[in-house]
Amino acid sequence: MANTGYGRINYATANKQGQQGIVQNQQNIATDQKFKQDEIDRALSVIEARKKEHKLLRNPKITEAMLRTIRER
């Protein structure tokens, strides 16, 4: 499974280090084509993983133990 990143940093509530990380990521996206493509690929991977998990959660045959196993992969 692809790295799903660290995410969930809110610029308004992030500490100084978190804010600097956000700014650095924005600069990398603007100037580094490979970084930008890697971020796009990672984001798409996260979206697909969440779609699959959502489908599984709606399936009554899926148990919590099965979901934990899937999440650990």
C-alpha positions in Angstrom: 0.0 0.0 0.0 1.3 3.5 -0.8 2.3 5.8 1.9 -0.7 7.8 2.9 1.3 10.7 4.3 1.0 12.5 7.5 -1.7 15.0 6.6 -4.2 16.7 8.9 -2.0 19.8 9.5 -4.1 22.9 9.8 -2.1 26.1 9.1 -4.3 28.1 11.6 -3.6 25.7 14.5 -0.1 24.3 13.6 2.9 25.2 15.6 5.8 27.0 14.0 7.4 23.8 12.7 4.1 22.6 11.2 3.6 25.9 9.5 7.1 25.8 8.0 6.4 22.3 6.8 3.3 23.5 5.0 5.1 26.4 3.4 7.9 24.0 2.3 5.5 21.6 0.8 3.8 24.4 -1.1 7.1 25.5 -2.5 8.1 22.0 -3.5 4.8 21.5 -5.3 5.3 24.8 -7.1 8.9 24.1 -8.2 9.6 20.3 -8.2 7.6 18.4 -10.8 8.5 15.0 -9.4 7.4 16.1 -5.8 4.2 17.4 -7.3 3.5 14.2 -9.2 4.3 12.1 -6.1 1.8 14.2 -4.0 -0.8 13.7 -6.7 -0.2 9.9 -6.8 -0.2 9.7 -3.0 -3.5 11.7 -2.8 -5.1 9.5 -5.4 -4.0 6.4 -3.5 -5.5 7.7 -0.3 -8.8 8.4 -2.0 -8.9 4.9 -3.5 -8.1 3.3 -0.2 -10.8 5.3 1.6 -13.3 4.4 -1.1 -12.5 0.7 -0.6 -12.7 1.0 3.2 -16.1 2.8 2.9 -17.5 0.0 0.7 -16.3 -2.6 3.2 -17.8 -0.7 6.1 -21.2 -0.8 4.4 -20.9 -4.6 3.9 -22.6 -6.4 6.9 -20.4 -9.5 6.4 -17.2 -7.5 7.2 -16.2 -7.9 10.9 -14.2 -5.4 12.9 -11.3 -7.9 13.0 -11.3 -8.1 9.2 -11.2 -4.3 9.0 -8.3 -4.1 11.4 -6.4 -6.6 9.2 -7.1 -4.5 6.1 -6.1 -1.2 7.8 -2.8 -2.8 8.8 -1.8 -3.6 5.3 
